[in-house]
């Protein structure tokens, strides 16, 4: 009978396509990992991997076994989590994934509240874009995601937390909006700077632009809002800024924030987890704490020009 160790090692190679990187991920030597996978192949009586000069590739049988192995490992994670939940909501480890346009703005205020409300929780944080977070959630490598909704994924449950309106960041030299220039006119006249492809915040901004027929859009290479804001400060264009980022990014010199005309663009922030996961009640409690952290952010928002 295959062991969980064998399945875990095989799953790592299947995902990474490389024995050395898989061994590093599993904190074992490459020979030890290779031996366990060979034993797994012997036990199953089928070849799972093709050993290549620069990595490894799944065989036809390996593709099917990899899918089933990932399911077994996810079920085992849920079993362990069920045991932890029996000691109380959010007791034990929680692997939380957060998108980059939320993590640096919400986590500084949120983490102390999590320690206060869930002292028995051992939190691990993974920050990356939405697509890899969702894949890692489905694979059982993450337990919970904090990201922009909606999420249309089979087997994933979501919880709305709050709406995050967008403001328009413009160079400080831009004429006062009480003059003829308005946010809508600035969007038509100035290049709109957005994050690079893969960021959901970029997609949400693009959706708004399509509705308003905004054509001057520049998405050249910026991977953080901080970089985009610096580009705005140096007169390269204008950008949208989510409200939660204002307390941090508004301290940048040479930018000014303008409230958008109604209906203003915004995004929906929420939680997502596997429908089969046992921690839904705890996740809803955690949602209350996240809302508290967000409410504290709103209190600290500086006044914006209107």
C-alpha positions in Angstrom: 0.0 0.0 0.0 1.4 3.4 -0.9 2.4 5.6 2.1 1.5 9.3 2.6 5.2 10.1 2.4 5.5 8.5 -1.0 2.4 10.4 -2.2 3.7 13.7 -0.8 7.1 13.3 -2.5 5.4 12.3 -5.8 3.0 15.2 -5.6 5.9 17.6 -5.1 7.7 16.3 -8.2 4.5 16.3 -10.2 3.9 20.0 -9.4 7.4 21.2 -9.8 8.6 19.0 -12.6 12.0 18.6 -11.0 13.5 16.2 -8.5 15.9 18.6 -6.9 13.4 21.3 -6.3 10.9 18.8 -5.0 13.5 17.4 -2.5 14.2 20.9 -1.3 10.4 21.6 -0.8 10.1 18.3 1.2 13.3 19.0 3.2 14.9 15.7 2.1 17.8 14.7 0.0 17.2 14.0 -3.7 18.3 10.3 -3.5 15.9 9.8 -0.6 13.0 11.3 -2.5 13.9 9.4 -5.7 14.0 6.1 -3.7 10.5 6.7 -2.3 9.0 7.5 -5.7 10.6 4.3 -7.2 9.1 2.3 -4.3 5.7 4.0 -5.1 6.0 3.0 -8.8 6.9 -0.6 -7.7 4.0 -0.8 -5.4 1.5 0.5 -8.1 3.2 -1.5 -10.9 3.3 1.5 -13.2 5.8 4.1 -14.3 4.7 7.5 -13.1 7.5 9.8 -14.2 9.9 10.1 -17.1 13.4 11.2 -15.9 14.7 13.9 -18.1 18.0 15.6 -18.3 16.6 18.9 -17.0 13.7 17.6 -14.8 10.8 15.1 -14.8 7.6 14.7 -16.8 4.5 12.8 -15.8 3.5 9.7 -17.9 -0.1 9.2 -19.0 -0.6 7.0 -15.9 1.3 9.5 -13.8 -1.1 12.3 -14.7 -4.1 10.3 -13.4 -2.2 9.2 -10.2 -1.0 12.7 -9.5 -4.6 14.0 -9.5 -5.7 11.3 -7.2 -2.7 11.7 -4.9 -3.4 15.4 -4.6 -7.0 14.6 -3.5 -5.7 12.1 -0.9 -3.3 14.7 0.5 -6.0 17.4 0.6 -8.3 15.0 2.4 -5.6 14.2 4.9 -5.1 18.0 5.5 -8.8 18.4 6.1 -8.7 15.4 8.6 -5.9 17.1 10.6 -7.8 20.4 10.5 -10.9 18.7 11.8 -9.0 17.4 14.7 -7.7 20.9 15.5 -11.1 22.4 15.2 -12.4 20.1 17.8 -10.3 22.0 20.3 -11.9 25.3 19.3 -12.3 27.6 16.3 -9.1 28.2 14.5 -6.9 26.2 16.8 -3.7 25.0 15.3 -2.1 25.9 11.9 -3.8 28.1 9.3 -2.2 28.7 5.9 -3.6 32.0 4.6 -3.1 33.3 1.1 -3.4 37.0 0.4 -3.2 39.0 -2.8 -0.5 41.7 -3.1 -2.9 44.6 -3.4 -4.4 43.7 0.0 -1.5 42.2 2.1 0.7 45.3 2.7 -2.3 47.5 3.6 -4.5 45.3 5.7 -2.1 42.9 7.4 -0.2 45.4 9.6 -3.5 46.2 11.5 -4.9 42.7 11.2 -2.1 40.5 12.6 -2.3 42.0 16.1 -6.0 41.5 16.2 -5.6 37.8 15.1 -3.2 37.2 17.9 -5.7 38.8 20.3 -8.8 36.9 19.0 -7.2 33.5 18.1 -4.2 32.9 20.4 -4.2 29.2 19.6 -3.8 29.8 15.9 -0.5 29.2 14.2 -0.6 31.5 11.1 1.4 31.1 7.9 1.0 33.7 5.2 1.5 33.3 1.5 1.3 36.4 -0.7 0.9 36.1 -4.5 -1.6 36.6 -7.3 -5.1 35.2 -7.4 -4.5 32.3 -9.9 -1.7 30.6 -8.0 -3.5 31.1 -4.7 -6.6 29.4 -6.0 -4.5 26.5 -7.4 -2.8 26.1 -4.0 -6.1 26.2 -2.2 -7.6 23.5 -4.4 -4.4 21.4 -4.0 -4.6 21.6 -0.2 -1.5 23.7 0.2 -3.5 26.6 1.5 -6.5 26.6 3.9 -8.0 30.1 3.3 -7.7 33.0 0.9 -8.2 36.7 1.4 -8.7 38.2 -2.0 -11.0 40.1 -4.4 -14.4 38.5 -5.3 -16.2 37.1 -7.1 -14.5 33.7 -7.5 -16.0 31.2 -9.9 -14.4 28.0 -8.9 -16.1 24.6 -8.4 -15.7 23.4 -4.9 -14.7 26.8 -3.5 -16.9 28.7 -1.0 -16.7 32.4 -0.5 -17.7 35.1 2.1 -18.1 38.8 1.3 -16.3 41.0 3.9 -16.5 44.6 2.6 -16.3 46.8 -0.5 -13.1 48.7 -1.3 -13.8 51.8 -3.4 -11.1 53.2 -5.8 -9.8 56.7 -5.8 -7.9 58.5 -8.6 -4.2 59.3 -7.8 -2.9 62.2 -9.9 0.3 64.2 -10.0 0.2 67.1 -7.5 0.7 69.6 -10.3 -2.6 68.5 -11.9 -5.1 71.4 -11.9 -7.5 71.5 -8.9 -10.7 69.5 -9.7 -12.8 72.5 -8.9 -11.5 73.9 -12.1 -12.8 72.4 -15.4 -10.6 69.3 -15.1 -12.6 66.5 -13.3 -11.6 62.9 -12.5 -13.6 61.7 -15.6 -11.8 64.2 -17.8 -8.4 63.3 -16.4 -9.0 59.7 -17.2 -9.7 60.6 -20.8 -6.8 63.0 -21.1 -4.0 61.3 -19.1 -2.4 57.8 -19.5 -3.9 55.4 -17.0 -1.1 53.4 -15.3 -2.1 49.9 -14.1 -0.4 46.8 -12.6 1.0 44.1 -14.9 -1.1 41.2 -16.2 -2.1 38.7 -13.5 -3.2 41.1 -10.8 -6.9 41.0 -10.2 -6.9 44.8 -9.2 -5.7 45.4 -12.8 -8.6 43.4 -14.2 -11.1 45.3 -12.1 -9.7 48.6 -13.2 -9.8 47.5 -16.9 -13.5 46.4 -16.5 -14.3 49.9 -15.3 -12.3 51.4 -18.2 -14.2 49.4 -20.8 -17.5 50.7 -19.4 -16.2 54.3 -19.6 -14.4 53.9 -23.0 -11.0 54.9 -21.5 -8.3 54.2 -24.1 -4.9 55.5 -22.8 -3.9 52.5 -20.6 -0.3 51.6 -19.7 0.4 48.3 -18.0 4.1 48.2 -18.6 5.7 45.9 -16.1 4.8 47.4 -12.7 4.1 44.7 -10.1 3.3 46.7 -7.1 1.0 49.7 -6.3 4.0 51.5 -4.7 5.8 51.5 -8.1 2.8 52.7 -9.9 2.3 55.5 -7.4 5.9 56.6 -7.9 5.3 56.7 -11.7 2.3 59.0 -11.0 4.3 61.2 -8.7 6.8 61.7 -11.6 4.1 62.8 -14.0 3.9 59.6 -16.1 0.1 59.4 -15.8 -2.7 58.7 -13.3 -3.9 55.5 -11.6 -6.6 54.0 -9.5 -5.8 53.4 -5.8 -7.9 51.2 -3.6 -9.2 52.9 -0.5 -7.4 50.5 1.8 -4.0 51.5 0.3 -4.6 55.2 0.9 -3.1 55.5 4.4 0.2 54.1 3.1 0.5 55.3 -0.4 -0.9 58.8 0.2 2.3 59.7 2.1 4.1 59.7 -1.3 5.1 63.2 -2.2 3.8 64.8 -5.4 0.5 63.0 -5.7 -3.0 64.0 -4.9 -6.1 61.8 -4.4 -9.4 62.6 -6.0 -12.8 61.0 -5.2 -14.3 59.3 -8.3 -17.6 60.4 -9.8 -20.6 58.2 -8.9 -20.9 55.4 -9.6 -17.3 55.0 -8.4 -15.4 51.9 -9.3 -14.7 49.5 -6.4 -13.8 45.9 -5.6 -15.3 43.3 -3.3 -13.0 41.8 -0.7 -13.7 38.5 0.9 -12.6 35.0 2.0 -12.5 31.8 0.0 -12.0 28.2 1.1 -12.6 24.7 -0.1 -16.2 23.6 0.4 -15.0 20.3 1.9 -12.9 22.1 4.5 -14.1 21.7 8.1 -13.2 25.2 9.3 -16.1 27.3 7.9 -17.4 28.4 11.3 -14.0 29.6 12.3 -13.5 31.3 9.0 -16.7 33.3 9.5 -15.4 34.4 13.0 -12.1 35.4 11.4 -14.1 37.4 8.9 -15.4 39.6 11.8 -11.8 40.3 12.9 -10.8 41.2 9.3 -13.8 43.7 9.1 -12.6 45.2 12.4 -9.1 45.8 10.9 -10.7 47.3 7.8 -12.9 49.6 9.9 -9.8 50.9 11.7 -8.2 51.6 8.3 -11.2 53.7 7.3 -11.0 55.8 10.5 -7.4 56.7 9.6 -8.1 57.7 6.0 -6.8 61.2 5.3 -9.2 63.7 3.7 -9.3 63.5 -0.1 -9.9 66.4 -2.4 -13.4 66.2 -4.0 
